Amino acid sequence: MARAVLRRLALLLPTLLGITLLTFALLHLLPGDGAALRFGGEGADPGAVDAAAFERFRAEHLLDAPLWRQYLDYLGPFDLSPRGHTWFGGSGEQPWGGLLAGDLGHELLRPSVGIAGELAQRLAITVPMSLAAAALIFGIGWPLGVLLAVRRGSALARALDALLFTLYALPTFWLAMALQSLLGGGGLGWLPVVGLHGRDADPSQPLSYALDTLAHAVLPLAALVAPSLAYVARQARSSVLEVLDADFVLCARARGLSERRVLWRHVVPNALTPLVTLAGQTLPWLVGGWVVVETVFELPGMGKYAYDGLMRREYGVVAACVLLSALLTALGHLLSDLAQAWIDPRVRLD
Amino acid sequence: MTEPTHTARRWPRTWGARCALWTLLALVASAVYAPFLANGAPLYLRAFDLRAVRSASAALPALAEEWRASFAPVASIPAEPIVRAAARASLELRLELLARSLDPRSELAAHVERTAQAVDTLAHAPGAAQSQPLDPELNARLDAAVREFDALAQAVEAALVGAAAAANAANTAEAGVLDLPAPWRTSESWPLLASLSFGSWWFALLFPLAAWVALCGMRTRAASLAFAALSLAAIALTLGLRAPPGVATRNLKLAIGAGEVLVERAVFAPVPYGFEETRLSEALRPPTWLPSAELDAQGRYVRGARAGAAGAARPVEVRAGEPSLNSWRRHLLGADSLGRDVLARVLWGGRVSLGVAFAAVLALLALGIVAGLLAGVSRGAFDALFLFVAQTLQSFPSLFLILVAVAALPAHGVHPQAATALVIAAVSWTGVARLVRAQVRAVREREWVLAARASGLSPARVLFAHIAPNALAPALVSGAFALGGAVLAESATSFLGFGVQPPVPSWGAVLRESSAVEHAWILLGPGLLVFAAVASANALGDALRERLELREAA
């Protein structure tokens, strides 16, 4: 098992390399470069720009260097700029940098803000919300799928089926805005719809603060969870239905086992373990969904950070967010593979 | 040993699948026929174009002088025959326009006819085709012709005085009552049809065939014959229905309102608005069948939340062909922040949304099937490369990747809609490719493939004729689901402000207008269409999968 895990981890390496390559390529495809943004954008008066500072900035950020050099600088752990590691012709003042050194750079328009630190703050919102969303998706989706399969043909199952089908076809942003209009201030006024905390929320009173946060999180979570929940429930249903027809279920019934025991001991474990991989796939949907949901509900999370970065042409921010979400996703795939191998002895990790 | 399962040739016959197919067809039909359903230009117009006649007659003397000059070599540079032909063509265009607006029995019409003939004879006179200095006789005839044009322009000017009076009378009279003075008459035109591009004609004619093929299954020979006939018809119609001279299709409604085009009869599209026709006095007006949308003559809301705030109100201008100010069908889905009709934008938006989605699905199926087949049959480096690329792409949240790439590509000269379609395909082809690859691996060692290989067929033939048909069924199913996914991805991209750029409408771009809670009614129309498209694509996918599983089980 340990060797298999190690081998699987080794297989992750090329993927990680591919992720950094693609991120780097996208970063270079985006219009405009850092120097242009830093020194006043496209509309700035060329005479007003300090030409020496402009050139120094270009040189420091390797903007005129060949692409492979820029990529190596981006990847790290050596800093290839003029002040970088002596191995690459630098002065040695600042030898380490780049991704492998854990350096994500600074924002261009607010040079005092480190992207890594800002991202960590944003993740403190996005990660708990994602975990809650995943818990809701699988905590509701799987039992719902089992229920739908067992009660197939009944009026309840049909109604739920239609509901799930509808939810699965709704765009996340549409659902978010519809919930906002329906339940927010302009509609029924039941729940807050903007931000993560009320204006007068007081962090020194933990209970009311937590309740306030919870109230703010309900609608974003609902908008994000509904389509994925529908997908997972539908997958679970078809998986359970498939297993219900299997010979070993017939055999279990023939041995005189109770229907409940057949279901929980024979059908459900066999039907749901293949769906563990779905948990790994859910992660990218969640992260992609957050871009939309955080934008609509104005939550200061990672998705909103990436969206704002794209709008403001802060490409360092965009690259960091894309990279991080890809890393998380790759990790999610790995964990779900490992979990499946651990649960289901028929799965081999090779 | 079961028979090899071929790709489903016929659509599933269940109730849900039929519903989905019809819904999808209806959506595509509304997108294909959007120019006929929502258009600011009238379908049929019987009118007198005062503005065009006036500008034509005013231009005549100058154009005649230009034409005259094109005969004489200037400073030893020989006159170019092509310059002469162009000058003559623009003269003839004006004369044709005048002739169309005149009663053929009138004296003025005879005058126009004479002038046109003079131009024609001079153009074909001996010596006129050469570039050396003209003989004096031809020169004198040219001078006479130019004087003739001056006289004609003065005569037209005199005759127009009566027509301008008729214009004022028509403005006060009912529609359809147009009393034009003697030499003038109205002429017919089809501005909407004339404004359609070749592509629009082609799709409009092709759609019934496509629908028939989708509903009945492909009948190859009949379908291809019809396909050829229809593209010929589209070309013929596009060439034959070029805008007749003088009928400018843009802003025709404004010209009618200003009394420059005198209408005898006009037939408009059911939604008489263009998708970029702005009307700021009706910004964010709710659907007009709602009581809260009622406006008074000064453009103030009569009731509802906006009744009190009358600061920026100004009278609404009801243009030609539009329903009256408070008619329930003026704006069935309301108007957006620039006062553009949401229904018109949604109808035209379907062209973009569905077009991008179908293009993306075609591209991703092509890419996924080819890559999957190649990876399935090869064992070595290509398969490893494929797995590397697929693994990397699947690690990115697709919406993230789509947003960033769609923001990047238009700066490199890629059309925004094409960029959206390409990026959606490039990000999501891996799923199809993996399915095809797995299927190829499952099929590769089956008996009929071994038999084909043993009988000495080339590897390419074995792959495409014996393996591929059996590996494509799952790709078809996931193509149906990918269609829903592509509609969702496009609408999310446009909603976030990337993808299509204003004023081009798409469903997501229209939804972007509903930024404030009090304008939530904008959500309804486009949201319903996105939902219908995605739901019917998914239902189709479900039905196809069930059918394929049944076939495989049988």
Interface residues (C-beta under 8 A of the other chain):
Chain A: P14 T15 G18 I19 L21 L22 L26 L29 L30 P31 G32 F165 T166 Y168 A169 L170 P171 T172 F173 W174 M177 A178 Q180 S181 L182 G184 G185 G186 G187 V193 L283 P284 W285 V287 G288 G289 V291 V292 T295 A306 Y307 L310 M311 V318 C321 V322 S325 A326 L327 T329 A330 H333
Chain B: F388 V389 Q391 T392 L393 Q394 S395 F396 P397 S398 L399 F400 L401 L403 V404 A405 A407 A408 L409 A411 H412 G484 L488 S491 A492 F495 L496 G497 F498 G508 L511 S514 A516 V517 E518 A520 L523 G527 V530 F531 V534 A535 N538 A539
